[in-house]
Amino acid sequence: MLTASENDLLCRVEGDAPMGRLMRAHWLPACLSEEVAEPDAAPVRVRLLGEDLVAFRASDGRLGVMDEHCPHRRASLALGRNEECGLRCLYHGWKIDVEGNVVDMPSEQRASGLVRKVEHRAYASREAGGFVWIWMGDPQAVPEFAPPAWAPSSAIRTSVVKIAVDCNWAQVLEGAIDSAHSSTLHSTDMIPARVERAGATEREWLRPSTDKAPRLEVQRTGFGFRYVAIRRPIQDAATNDYLRTTLFVAPFTVLVPPNNHYNLAIMNVPLDDTHTMFYFIAWSAGEGIAQEAWRKFCGAQVGIDLDRNFRRIRTRANDYLQDRKAMQLGSFTGITGIPNQDIAMWETMGPIADRTRERLGASDVAIVEFRRLMIEAAREVAAGGPAIGAPPHAVPHVRLASFEGIVPKGTDWTKLGDAGDDVGAGAATGPATARTRHRPLDEGQPELQTSSAAPRSETAAPRRQQ
């Protein structure tokens, strides 16, 4: 249970809010690379930390991410013409390049010199792992970009679900680190089975346990924390445990346990105080799962489940199209898609959940740790201290990994998976049943350009930013 002031500190990111300042100390995902794949195509609206932005790919392949509103009279540049290496506002024709320079003012006399005096807010951008990332912190101190956990090399196959969620980022993230709920809420899609490790089919995920009440243990780290959910396996429960470790990578990323076909990550990016962009990433060095198959599995196909802005047809107003007849026939929730089941829970808590009225239990250990950690981190930033997980002391995310597997009882779970030098994690040893550790796939030089449709160029830090 939190006080009302602690809840606000945890949740609010707009303006000068400490949590928003903490977020700005990290590279932030603005949109998917596929949304801005084509030069001179329509700009894309982006909202982050309460700011309205627009992203576009210029004629020369460079990315631009800037304030959506024209510096002249504040009309939307999302409606503008993307041409000849800049966005041209429809109202009076002012044109702005990817660095925020106003390069043409047809409505003004050349002799006025106004074109040299106007600056427009633009952000440094990079591409990696299927995303466009931007730096919204101090424009004079843009740190080196480090790739996310799912982009250790160019050989990785990445599929991404993107869904807009109408509630605060923290309650969305708490769902991602809540291992106990999966055995109930997702019981139709996550099936107990006599398998040696978690598996994935076209329609469901298989899990070697029927245990709905896992024991949880937490370990703090330099990047946030990780925890283990310990369950009884279906087979050999007297001698073995089924372990699933989850990593919270501050400020908004979660690495969840993999299955036999692909690794999994979740990002919960705050658009403002009461809206979040949810990203669900599946990646593999092997066949993995194709983009459209992943979105179909999650009930998140654009044009079927979502509109072109990634907003859902399943909403609170229509009870998420819950099918009560399907519930009578065996579906636990009557809601299609694992993310949609989660979203129904998150949004019905309210735009910002009232955490003063909760009654937490033993299965909420990770939730309590998340709140304690991030409230402490926000207070540190408010006092002028460094942001958690930010350079120069950040652990490279490509070295981080979750774990799932059946291991002998008494196995030290903190030695399973890789978690960076700050916690001294190393390779697990033991019988074959323990060899389900997800390791980083390639710790070589990362490939930052990942969109096959995009020209292989990288934008430099803009000179102009307010």
Secondary structure, DSSP 8 states (H G I E B T S, - for coil): ---HHHHHHHH--STT-HHHHHHTTS-EEEEEGGGG-STT---EEEEETTEEEEEEE-TTS-EEEEESB-TTT--BGGGSEEETTEEE-TTT--EE-TTSBEEE-TTS-GGG-GGGT-B--B-EEEEETTEEEEE-S-TT--------TT-SSTT-EEEEEEEEESS-HHHHHHHHT--TTHHHHTTTTEEE-S-SS-EE-SS-EEESB--SS-EEEEEEETTEEEEEEEE-BSSSTTTEEEEEEEEEETTTEEEE---SS-EEEEEEEEEETTEEEEEEEEEESSS---HHHHHHHTT--BTTTB-TTS-BSS-GGGGGG--HHHHHTT-SSS--SHHHHHHHHHHTT-SS--GGG----GGGHHHHHHHHHHHHHHHHHHTT---TT-TTS---GGGB--EEEEEETT--GGGSS-B-GGGT-----SSGGG--B---S--SS------TTS-S------S---
